[in-house]
Amino acid sequence: MDAAEDADEGWRFEDVALVCIYSLPDDPLLKISSHTLASSNFSAEFVVVRVKSIKSVVGMIPHRLTRPSGAVEDRFFLMEKPGLDISQLGIPYSVYQEEEEQDLDTE
């Protein structure tokens, strides 16, 4: 066995995810909105975590916030469970039917 084969035996694959870090939600804004708008800043920091340690997935949606003082900020708001068939909203199911099936529906 040569040195290259020994080096290959030391490799181990892990299921990992690259996670973006955001600031804690803006507390005054959270209170004013009755805890309905969790608005954060992007910190440009990333962390690698094991996939099995992930407990939930959220979406961070960009939005432009105008504060009562008039200051405008680019922020992100938290959206829980972004994968609940949002891709299907507003799309009629008929687009998924074959042309022949649509003809049968109209007869």
For each residue, the residues with C-beta under 8 A, 3 or more apart:
1: 5 6
2: 5 6
3: 6 7
4: 7 8
5: 1 2 8 9
6: 1 2 3 9 10
7: 3 4 10 11
8: 4 5 11
9: 5 6
10: 6 7
11: 7 8
12:
13:
14: 50
15: 50 51 52
16: 48 49 50 51
17: 48 49 50 51 54
18: 46 47 48
19: 46 47 48 49
20: 42 45 46 60
21: 43 45 46 47
22: 40 41 42 43 60 76
23: 40 41 42 43
24: 27 40
25: 29 30 38 39 40 78
26: 29 30 39 40 75
27: 24 30 31
28: 31 32
29: 25 26 32 33 37 39 65
30: 25 26 27 33 35 37 38 39
31: 27 28 34 35
32: 28 29
33: 29 30 36 37
34: 31
35: 30 31 38
36: 33
37: 29 30 33 77
38: 25 30 35 77 78
39: 25 26 29 30 63 65 75 76 77 78
40: 22 23 24 25 26 60 75 76 77 78
41: 22 23 75 76
42: 20 22 23 60 76
43: 21 22 23
44:
45: 20 21
46: 18 19 20 21
47: 18 19 21
48: 16 17 18 19
49: 16 17 19 53 54
50: 14 15 16 17 53
51: 15 16 17 54
52: 15
53: 49 50
54: 17 49 51 57
55:
56: 80 81
57: 54 81 82 83
58: 78 79 80 81 82
59: 78 79 82
60: 20 22 40 42 76 77 78 79
61: 76 77 78 79
62: 74 75 76
63: 39 74 75 76 77
64: 72 73 74 75
65: 29 39 72 73 74 75
66: 70 71 72
67: 70 71 72 73
68:
69:
70: 66 67
71: 66 67
72: 64 65 66 67
73: 64 65 67
74: 62 63 64 65
75: 26 39 40 41 62 63 64 65
76: 22 39 40 41 42 60 61 62 63
77: 37 38 39 40 60 61 63
78: 25 38 39 40 58 59 60 61
79: 58 59 60 61 82
80: 56 58
81: 56 57 58 84
82: 57 58 59 79 86
83: 57 86
84: 81
85: 88 89
86: 82 83 89
87: 91
88: 85 91
89: 85 86
90:
91: 87 88 95
92: 95
93: 96 97
94: 97 102 105
95: 91 92
96: 93
97: 93 94 101 102 105
98: 101 102
99: 102 103
100: 103 104
101: 97 98 104 105
102: 94 97 98 99 105 106
103: 99 100 106 107
104: 100 101 107
105: 94 97 101 102
106: 102 103
107: 103 104
